[in-house]
Amino acid sequence: MESTRAGGAASAHADVDTDGIAIVVLTHNREHLLRKCVENVLSRASSATREIVIWDNASTDGTGDYLASVQDPRIRVIRSEKNVGQNAYSLAFAETTAPYLIEIDDDVTDAPVDWDRTLRDAFLKLPDVGFLAADLEDDPNDEASKIRHHVRPHEYRLVEEHGVRLLRGPTGGGCAMTSRELNQRAGGFRQNSKEVFWLEDAAYIDDIARLGYTAAVLADLRVHHTGGPYYSQITREKEDYWRRHWARQRRRDAVKRVLIRVPFVRGLNARHGWFVAPDAKDSDN
């Protein structure tokens, strides 16, 4: 594993950093998207961001050459000799010290100026939210955005809590914040020795839920996410993961459909909320 700092600047931290932000970006063979992420997202981070780690998961395209040209002194590049996928979040954040942590996908290619401070300031007002994500711009070519805005918009409920407008509903880690203190209490971001791509954000949300914290989307911050085959080639590891995921989901849904036909099970489930009965249209998404 090699580590370099863009611009050749030495790392410098205040003795006590009470409000600083550390950003981690994982990348693998998506130099064309990473370039936009650096230029249109990371470069627009406020002075609250003290550290940016870009973890290169053994890219073989032009990623290494591009990162060698980046001059932002906050950026530290760590090149892994092996593609460890989402497991790198725990490794990369361990290389930082700031009290607030942002994970951001390399295919987030646009964000407003000071987007990081906007996320942190909202996070600080929300005592029960342990994972706060930016909303997504409506881009029908992006898989996550398509689900958010066109397939399942009904799953989001707009609320105001502590003066902050939130979307309560499914929350992902495309661009999301937590605190180091909570992250450590939860045991950090998990690692999965069997998978390169997997839903580490969902696992983390489960972990903080056991500590009494929730996840939410910040309604007044949108970033542009450019995931899916329209923008880049899908890796074999990601394809394999989703194929297995949906196969398991179909099996679970088949069992639920059988159970929900049993009158007393249907009544008890309605009373206790054991599981959500599968929607027929969801089987295609």
N, C-alpha and C positions, 0 to 999 in steps of 0.2 A: 504494500500500500504506500503510495507516494503522496506527499502533501506539499503544496506550494501556495504562496500568497500572491494574488494579483498585484502588480505594481511594485512588488518587492518590499512593501512596507512591513514593519515589524508589528506583531500583535500588541495592542495596548488596551488595558481595561482599568477603569477606575477601581479603587480599593473596594468601594461599595456601590454596586449598580442596582438601583431600586426600581428603575422603570425601563431598562434597555430591552431590546428585542434581538433575538437570534433567529435567523432564517436558514432553513435547510431545503435545498433543491436536489432531488435525485435525477440523474439523467442516464440514458442509454441509447446511443445511436439515433438521436433526434436533434442533430446540430441545427437544422433549419428552424426548429421550434425553440430550442434552447437559446439561440441567438436573440429571438424576439422576446423571450422571457427575461433575459439579462437587460436588453436595451429598453423595453417598454414596461417592465414590472420592477425588477430589482433596482434599476437606476432611478426609479421614482419613489423608492422607499425613503422615508424621512430620516432625520438625524437620530431618531429614537432607535433605529436599527444599527447596532454596533458590530454585529458579526453576520456574515453570510457564508455558509458552507455549501459549495456545489460538489456533490459526491458523484463522480463519474464511474458508473458501473461497467467498467471494462469496454467502453465504446471502441468500435473499430472504424467509424466513419471520420468526419472532420472535427469531431467534438474536441479532441485533445488540442489540435492546432488552434481552434477558435478560443478555447479557454486560456491558452498561453498568451493570447493577444489582449485579454481583458485587463483593464487598468484600474478598476475600482479597488482601492486599498482595503476595503472591508471584506472583499471576497477571498476566501481560502478555498483552493481546489484540492480535493482528495481523490486520487485515482486508485480504484480498487482493481486488483489483477483478476478478480472474479466478479461476475454479475451476481450480486446477492440480493438484488431487487429491493422490495419494501423493507427487508430486514436492515437496510442501511440507516434507517431513521434513528434507531437507538444508538448506533455507532457514531453517526454524524453529530447528533445533539450532545453526545458525551464529550465532543471536542469543543463545545461552547460553554459560556458561563452566564449569559444574560438571563434574567428571571422570567422572560416571556418568550415563548417558542412558537414559531410559525413554520408549518410544513406547507410547501407549495409545489405543485406539479410542474415539470419542465414544459408542459404544453399549456400553461397559463401564459398567454402572450400579450395581454394588455390589461392595464389597471390604472386607476386615477392616481394623481400625485398624492403622496402621503397616505396611501392606502393602508400601510402598516400601522400608522398612528391611529387612523380611524378605527381599525380593528381592535387595537389595544385599548383605546379610550372607552369603547363600548364594552369590552370584556371586563374592565375594571368596575363598571357600574352594575354588573350582573353577578351577584354572589352565588347563585346556584348553577350558573352555566360554566362548565369546565372545558368545553370545546366549542368554539365560536367560529363559524365558517362564513366566508364571503358568498353572496349570491352569485349566480351566473348570468351573463348576458344571454339573450335569446338568440342562439345560433342553431338552426335546424341541422347543420352539418356536424355538430358536436354531439356525441352520444349522450353525455351527461345532461347537457342543456336540453336536448330533445325530450328526455324523460322528465326533467324538472318543469318545463314550460308547456309541453304538448301531450305527453302520455299520462302523467300523474300530477298535474297541478292541483287537483282536488285534495291531495294529501298534505298540503301546506295551509297553515292557519296563521293569518297576520294578527299579531298581538303587540301590545306595548307594555314593557316591563322596565321599571326604574327609568323611565324616560327614553328607552331604546326600543325602536321598532324591530321586532323579530319575526321570522318565519319559523313556526314550530312544525317540524316534519322531518323527513329523511335528511340526514346531514352527512356530507362527505368531506374528505380531507384534501380536496383540490387546492384549497387555500384556506387554512384554518389555524387558529391559535389555541394554545393551552398555556398553563404556567408551569415553570420548572418544579415548583413546590408540589403541585398536584400530580404532575407527571411522576415525580419520585415516590409520592405516596401510593400511586397506582402500580408501581413496579416498573415504570418506564414503558416505552413502546415495545410491544412483544416482538419476539423473533419466531420464525417458523422454519424449522430445519428441512421441511418437506416441500416448501414452495418458494419460488422466486417472486412471482406476482401473487398477491393475496390481499385481502381487505384488512390491512393493519389498522386503518382508521375505525372501522366497525368494531374491531377487537378492543381498541382503546376506549371507545365510547361505552362498551359493555363494562370495562374495568372501572371507569370513573362513575358509572351508574351505581355500582356496588358501594361507592363511597358517598352516594347521595347527590351526585352532580348530573346535569343534563347536557345535551348538545342542541345547538340552535343555529339558524342562519341569520346573519345580519342583513336586514331588508334594504338598508340604505347604502350598501357597498356591493357593487357588481364588478366582476372581473370576466375577462374573455377566456374561456376554456376551449381548446381546440383538440379534443381527443377523438379517437376512432379512425376508421380506415380512410375517411375522406382526407385527413391531414397527414397521416403517417401509416407505415406498415405495422400491423399488429404483430407482436412477437409471438413465437410459438408458445412460450410459457404462459402468456396471457390468454391465448386461445384455449390452451389445455385447461387452465383454471376455470374459465367460464363454461366450458363444455361440461366439466364435472359438476360445477355449481348448479347449472340448470337441470342436469340429470337428477341430482339430489332433490332439487326443488320440486320437480315433477313427481318424484316418488312420494315426497311429503304431502303434496297437494292431493295426490290420489288417495292417500290414507285419510286425509281430512274430509274429502268428499264422501267417503264411505261412512265415516263417523257422524257427519252432520245429518245423514239420512236417518239415524237412529233417534227417535223422538226424545227420549229422556236425555241423551247426550246433547242434542240441539238445545234443549231447555237449560241444562246446566251450563253449557258453554255461553249461552246468552247472559246468564246470571253472573258467572265468574270470569268470563273473558279469557279462557284458557288459550284459545288460538283464534286467528282471523280466518274465517272461511275463505278459501281461494276464489278469486274472481276469474271467470272463464277467460276474459280478455287478457289477463296477466300472463297466461301461459305462452303468449307470443312475444313477450317483452323481457 
